[in-house]
């Protein structure tokens, strides 16, 4: 609840409380605040128990955290995977393609060739070899 309150803010709040209420009334104010927080928690717990009992059988394991939209989406879509998110996620996974390219580059550098030939390695998945052009891209007319 107060996870974003740092030590400097806490010291500032304590100093303000001492200045506002004085050192004589501060313990009484703290007791009143703690008692109020305790009553709010008891009220919240009893309300949760009442809602669970009113829902009836089959909802004993109902958690109010499930009503949070982020939790609902995570449970319904990500855990169930009825929409095929795993397949979509694996389609965007490029690790296998990167390892294939890395292996092809290593073989092209002489790691897999014993003869030391520097034949170009085709990185195309279709299996078709690269065909060199019949003529250079820039023809020079020497006449």
Buried (B, 14 or more C-beta within 10 A) or exposed (E): EEEEEEEEEEEEEEEEBEEEBEEEEBEEEEEEEEEEEEEEEEEEEEEEEEEBEEEEEEEEEEEEEEEEEEEEEEEEEEEEEEEEEEEEEEEEEEEEEEEEEEEBEEEBEEEEEEEEEEEEBEEEEEEEEEEEEEEEEEEEEEE
